[in-house]
């Protein structure tokens, strides 16, 4: 299992994950940027910069990543394992955790 808050470093153009891989972690950008690319790998559909979290809806949906994410410049991230998120949801009141899981299925 991946340790919670593990720091990872990527070089410019290095893939964080590829379309079709299971989403087992979510991330926070510490420095640099992550671009989520279209199917052809040409257009950035989403961009995440320092201080931004991403990947929570995909982790909650327990599905694969829909697109590939690459580093734009040297990028440092914190990686959070899905098990920590699910443990937090299990500790919430049922109606709140059910709502969050429902919203994640819509993402």
PyMOL CGO cylinders between C-alpha atoms (Angstrom):
from pymol import cmd
from pymol.cgo import CYLINDER

trace = [
    CYLINDER, 0.00, 0.00, 0.00, 1.17, 3.52, -0.79, 0.3, 1, 1, 1, 1, 1, 1,
    CYLINDER, 1.17, 3.52, -0.79, 1.99, 5.58, 2.27, 0.3, 1, 1, 1, 1, 1, 1,
    CYLINDER, 1.99, 5.58, 2.27, -0.27, 8.55, 2.88, 0.3, 1, 1, 1, 1, 1, 1,
    CYLINDER, -0.27, 8.55, 2.88, 1.35, 11.90, 2.05, 0.3, 1, 1, 1, 1, 1, 1,
    CYLINDER, 1.35, 11.90, 2.05, 4.15, 10.31, 0.04, 0.3, 1, 1, 1, 1, 1, 1,
    CYLINDER, 4.15, 10.31, 0.04, 6.00, 12.94, -2.00, 0.3, 1, 1, 1, 1, 1, 1,
    CYLINDER, 6.00, 12.94, -2.00, 6.74, 12.19, -5.64, 0.3, 1, 1, 1, 1, 1, 1,
    CYLINDER, 6.74, 12.19, -5.64, 8.75, 14.16, -8.19, 0.3, 1, 1, 1, 1, 1, 1,
    CYLINDER, 8.75, 14.16, -8.19, 8.16, 14.16, -11.92, 0.3, 1, 1, 1, 1, 1, 1,
    CYLINDER, 8.16, 14.16, -11.92, 10.23, 15.55, -14.76, 0.3, 1, 1, 1, 1, 1, 1,
    CYLINDER, 10.23, 15.55, -14.76, 8.69, 17.67, -17.50, 0.3, 1, 1, 1, 1, 1, 1,
    CYLINDER, 8.69, 17.67, -17.50, 6.55, 15.45, -19.73, 0.3, 1, 1, 1, 1, 1, 1,
    CYLINDER, 6.55, 15.45, -19.73, 6.63, 12.47, -17.35, 0.3, 1, 1, 1, 1, 1, 1,
    CYLINDER, 6.63, 12.47, -17.35, 3.28, 10.69, -16.98, 0.3, 1, 1, 1, 1, 1, 1,
    CYLINDER, 3.28, 10.69, -16.98, 1.71, 10.53, -13.52, 0.3, 1, 1, 1, 1, 1, 1,
    CYLINDER, 1.71, 10.53, -13.52, -0.93, 8.08, -14.74, 0.3, 1, 1, 1, 1, 1, 1,
    CYLINDER, -0.93, 8.08, -14.74, -2.32, 6.88, -18.06, 0.3, 1, 1, 1, 1, 1, 1,
    CYLINDER, -2.32, 6.88, -18.06, -5.87, 6.45, -19.29, 0.3, 1, 1, 1, 1, 1, 1,
    CYLINDER, -5.87, 6.45, -19.29, -7.24, 3.08, -18.23, 0.3, 1, 1, 1, 1, 1, 1,
    CYLINDER, -7.24, 3.08, -18.23, -5.13, 2.70, -15.09, 0.3, 1, 1, 1, 1, 1, 1,
    CYLINDER, -5.13, 2.70, -15.09, -7.15, 2.28, -11.90, 0.3, 1, 1, 1, 1, 1, 1,
    CYLINDER, -7.15, 2.28, -11.90, -7.43, 5.39, -9.72, 0.3, 1, 1, 1, 1, 1, 1,
    CYLINDER, -7.43, 5.39, -9.72, -6.03, 4.19, -6.39, 0.3, 1, 1, 1, 1, 1, 1,
    CYLINDER, -6.03, 4.19, -6.39, -4.55, 7.52, -5.27, 0.3, 1, 1, 1, 1, 1, 1,
    CYLINDER, -4.55, 7.52, -5.27, -5.41, 11.20, -5.38, 0.3, 1, 1, 1, 1, 1, 1,
    CYLINDER, -5.41, 11.20, -5.38, -2.90, 14.02, -5.41, 0.3, 1, 1, 1, 1, 1, 1,
    CYLINDER, -2.90, 14.02, -5.41, -2.02, 17.54, -4.30, 0.3, 1, 1, 1, 1, 1, 1,
    CYLINDER, -2.02, 17.54, -4.30, 0.36, 19.64, -6.38, 0.3, 1, 1, 1, 1, 1, 1,
    CYLINDER, 0.36, 19.64, -6.38, 3.14, 21.16, -4.26, 0.3, 1, 1, 1, 1, 1, 1,
    CYLINDER, 3.14, 21.16, -4.26, 5.00, 22.81, -7.13, 0.3, 1, 1, 1, 1, 1, 1,
    CYLINDER, 5.00, 22.81, -7.13, 4.91, 22.72, -10.90, 0.3, 1, 1, 1, 1, 1, 1,
    CYLINDER, 4.91, 22.72, -10.90, 1.75, 21.66, -12.71, 0.3, 1, 1, 1, 1, 1, 1,
    CYLINDER, 1.75, 21.66, -12.71, -0.14, 18.61, -13.93, 0.3, 1, 1, 1, 1, 1, 1,
    CYLINDER, -0.14, 18.61, -13.93, -1.94, 18.65, -17.27, 0.3, 1, 1, 1, 1, 1, 1,
    CYLINDER, -1.94, 18.65, -17.27, -4.69, 16.12, -17.99, 0.3, 1, 1, 1, 1, 1, 1,
    CYLINDER, -4.69, 16.12, -17.99, -4.60, 15.50, -21.72, 0.3, 1, 1, 1, 1, 1, 1,
    CYLINDER, -4.60, 15.50, -21.72, -7.21, 14.58, -24.33, 0.3, 1, 1, 1, 1, 1, 1,
    CYLINDER, -7.21, 14.58, -24.33, -7.18, 11.12, -25.95, 0.3, 1, 1, 1, 1, 1, 1,
    CYLINDER, -7.18, 11.12, -25.95, -4.59, 12.19, -28.54, 0.3, 1, 1, 1, 1, 1, 1,
    CYLINDER, -4.59, 12.19, -28.54, -2.33, 13.68, -25.87, 0.3, 1, 1, 1, 1, 1, 1,
    CYLINDER, -2.33, 13.68, -25.87, -2.39, 17.11, -27.49, 0.3, 1, 1, 1, 1, 1, 1,
    CYLINDER, -2.39, 17.11, -27.49, -4.88, 19.34, -25.65, 0.3, 1, 1, 1, 1, 1, 1,
    CYLINDER, -4.88, 19.34, -25.65, -4.85, 19.96, -21.91, 0.3, 1, 1, 1, 1, 1, 1,
    CYLINDER, -4.85, 19.96, -21.91, -8.40, 19.32, -20.70, 0.3, 1, 1, 1, 1, 1, 1,
    CYLINDER, -8.40, 19.32, -20.70, -7.60, 20.23, -17.10, 0.3, 1, 1, 1, 1, 1, 1,
    CYLINDER, -7.60, 20.23, -17.10, -4.68, 21.86, -15.36, 0.3, 1, 1, 1, 1, 1, 1,
    CYLINDER, -4.68, 21.86, -15.36, -3.72, 21.61, -11.69, 0.3, 1, 1, 1, 1, 1, 1,
    CYLINDER, -3.72, 21.61, -11.69, -1.26, 23.95, -10.00, 0.3, 1, 1, 1, 1, 1, 1,
    CYLINDER, -1.26, 23.95, -10.00, 0.40, 24.36, -6.58, 0.3, 1, 1, 1, 1, 1, 1,
    CYLINDER, 0.40, 24.36, -6.58, -2.07, 23.92, -3.72, 0.3, 1, 1, 1, 1, 1, 1,
    CYLINDER, -2.07, 23.92, -3.72, -4.70, 22.11, -5.80, 0.3, 1, 1, 1, 1, 1, 1,
    CYLINDER, -4.70, 22.11, -5.80, -6.06, 18.62, -5.10, 0.3, 1, 1, 1, 1, 1, 1,
    CYLINDER, -6.06, 18.62, -5.10, -7.21, 16.33, -7.89, 0.3, 1, 1, 1, 1, 1, 1,
    CYLINDER, -7.21, 16.33, -7.89, -8.39, 12.76, -8.41, 0.3, 1, 1, 1, 1, 1, 1,
    CYLINDER, -8.39, 12.76, -8.41, -10.87, 12.48, -5.54, 0.3, 1, 1, 1, 1, 1, 1,
    CYLINDER, -10.87, 12.48, -5.54, -13.96, 11.86, -7.74, 0.3, 1, 1, 1, 1, 1, 1,
    CYLINDER, -13.96, 11.86, -7.74, -12.12, 9.16, -9.69, 0.3, 1, 1, 1, 1, 1, 1,
    CYLINDER, -12.12, 9.16, -9.69, -10.93, 7.47, -6.49, 0.3, 1, 1, 1, 1, 1, 1,
    CYLINDER, -10.93, 7.47, -6.49, -14.42, 7.57, -4.98, 0.3, 1, 1, 1, 1, 1, 1,
    CYLINDER, -14.42, 7.57, -4.98, -15.88, 6.09, -8.17, 0.3, 1, 1, 1, 1, 1, 1,
    CYLINDER, -15.88, 6.09, -8.17, -13.39, 3.19, -7.87, 0.3, 1, 1, 1, 1, 1, 1,
    CYLINDER, -13.39, 3.19, -7.87, -12.78, 3.32, -11.58, 0.3, 1, 1, 1, 1, 1, 1,
    CYLINDER, -12.78, 3.32, -11.58, -10.00, 3.94, -14.06, 0.3, 1, 1, 1, 1, 1, 1,
    CYLINDER, -10.00, 3.94, -14.06, -8.52, 7.25, -15.05, 0.3, 1, 1, 1, 1, 1, 1,
    CYLINDER, -8.52, 7.25, -15.05, -10.27, 8.53, -18.16, 0.3, 1, 1, 1, 1, 1, 1,
    CYLINDER, -10.27, 8.53, -18.16, -7.22, 10.44, -19.42, 0.3, 1, 1, 1, 1, 1, 1,
    CYLINDER, -7.22, 10.44, -19.42, -3.46, 10.67, -19.11, 0.3, 1, 1, 1, 1, 1, 1,
    CYLINDER, -3.46, 10.67, -19.11, -1.85, 13.19, -16.75, 0.3, 1, 1, 1, 1, 1, 1,
    CYLINDER, -1.85, 13.19, -16.75, 1.64, 14.57, -17.33, 0.3, 1, 1, 1, 1, 1, 1,
    CYLINDER, 1.64, 14.57, -17.33, 3.94, 16.97, -15.52, 0.3, 1, 1, 1, 1, 1, 1,
    CYLINDER, 3.94, 16.97, -15.52, 4.39, 20.43, -16.99, 0.3, 1, 1, 1, 1, 1, 1,
    CYLINDER, 4.39, 20.43, -16.99, 7.85, 21.37, -15.82, 0.3, 1, 1, 1, 1, 1, 1,
    CYLINDER, 7.85, 21.37, -15.82, 9.49, 19.72, -12.84, 0.3, 1, 1, 1, 1, 1, 1,
    CYLINDER, 9.49, 19.72, -12.84, 6.55, 18.88, -10.58, 0.3, 1, 1, 1, 1, 1, 1,
    CYLINDER, 6.55, 18.88, -10.58, 6.34, 17.79, -6.94, 0.3, 1, 1, 1, 1, 1, 1,
    CYLINDER, 6.34, 17.79, -6.94, 3.17, 16.14, -5.65, 0.3, 1, 1, 1, 1, 1, 1,
    CYLINDER, 3.17, 16.14, -5.65, 1.83, 14.61, -2.48, 0.3, 1, 1, 1, 1, 1, 1,
    CYLINDER, 1.83, 14.61, -2.48, 0.19, 11.26, -3.11, 0.3, 1, 1, 1, 1, 1, 1,
    CYLINDER, 0.19, 11.26, -3.11, -2.73, 10.13, -0.91, 0.3, 1, 1, 1, 1, 1, 1,
    CYLINDER, -2.73, 10.13, -0.91, -3.86, 6.51, -0.88, 0.3, 1, 1, 1, 1, 1, 1,
    CYLINDER, -3.86, 6.51, -0.88, -7.57, 5.85, -1.48, 0.3, 1, 1, 1, 1, 1, 1,
    CYLINDER, -7.57, 5.85, -1.48, -7.86, 3.75, 1.68, 0.3, 1, 1, 1, 1, 1, 1,
    CYLINDER, -7.86, 3.75, 1.68, -7.39, 6.88, 3.80, 0.3, 1, 1, 1, 1, 1, 1,
    CYLINDER, -7.39, 6.88, 3.80, -10.23, 8.62, 1.99, 0.3, 1, 1, 1, 1, 1, 1,
    CYLINDER, -10.23, 8.62, 1.99, -12.56, 5.63, 2.35, 0.3, 1, 1, 1, 1, 1, 1,
    CYLINDER, -12.56, 5.63, 2.35, -11.71, 5.31, 6.04, 0.3, 1, 1, 1, 1, 1, 1,
    CYLINDER, -11.71, 5.31, 6.04, -12.70, 8.97, 6.50, 0.3, 1, 1, 1, 1, 1, 1,
    CYLINDER, -12.70, 8.97, 6.50, -15.96, 8.39, 4.66, 0.3, 1, 1, 1, 1, 1, 1,
    CYLINDER, -15.96, 8.39, 4.66, -16.71, 5.37, 6.84, 0.3, 1, 1, 1, 1, 1, 1,
    CYLINDER, -16.71, 5.37, 6.84, -16.35, 7.56, 9.93, 0.3, 1, 1, 1, 1, 1, 1,
    CYLINDER, -16.35, 7.56, 9.93, -18.86, 10.16, 8.64, 0.3, 1, 1, 1, 1, 1, 1,
    CYLINDER, -18.86, 10.16, 8.64, -22.58, 10.00, 9.27, 0.3, 1, 1, 1, 1, 1, 1,
    CYLINDER, -22.58, 10.00, 9.27, -24.17, 7.70, 6.69, 0.3, 1, 1, 1, 1, 1, 1,
    CYLINDER, -24.17, 7.70, 6.69, -26.22, 10.33, 4.88, 0.3, 1, 1, 1, 1, 1, 1,
    CYLINDER, -26.22, 10.33, 4.88, -23.16, 12.54, 4.36, 0.3, 1, 1, 1, 1, 1, 1,
    CYLINDER, -23.16, 12.54, 4.36, -20.90, 9.77, 3.10, 0.3, 1, 1, 1, 1, 1, 1,
    CYLINDER, -20.90, 9.77, 3.10, -23.70, 8.46, 0.83, 0.3, 1, 1, 1, 1, 1, 1,
    CYLINDER, -23.70, 8.46, 0.83, -24.09, 11.94, -0.65, 0.3, 1, 1, 1, 1, 1, 1,
    CYLINDER, -24.09, 11.94, -0.65, -20.35, 12.24, -1.36, 0.3, 1, 1, 1, 1, 1, 1,
    CYLINDER, -20.35, 12.24, -1.36, -20.26, 8.78, -2.96, 0.3, 1, 1, 1, 1, 1, 1,
    CYLINDER, -20.26, 8.78, -2.96, -23.30, 9.68, -5.09, 0.3, 1, 1, 1, 1, 1, 1,
    CYLINDER, -23.30, 9.68, -5.09, -21.66, 12.90, -6.31, 0.3, 1, 1, 1, 1, 1, 1,
    CYLINDER, -21.66, 12.90, -6.31, -18.50, 10.96, -7.15, 0.3, 1, 1, 1, 1, 1, 1,
    CYLINDER, -18.50, 10.96, -7.15, -20.47, 8.54, -9.35, 0.3, 1, 1, 1, 1, 1, 1,
    CYLINDER, -20.47, 8.54, -9.35, -21.68, 11.53, -11.38, 0.3, 1, 1, 1, 1, 1, 1,
    CYLINDER, -21.68, 11.53, -11.38, -18.13, 12.76, -12.05, 0.3, 1, 1, 1, 1, 1, 1,
]
cmd.load_cgo(trace, "trace")
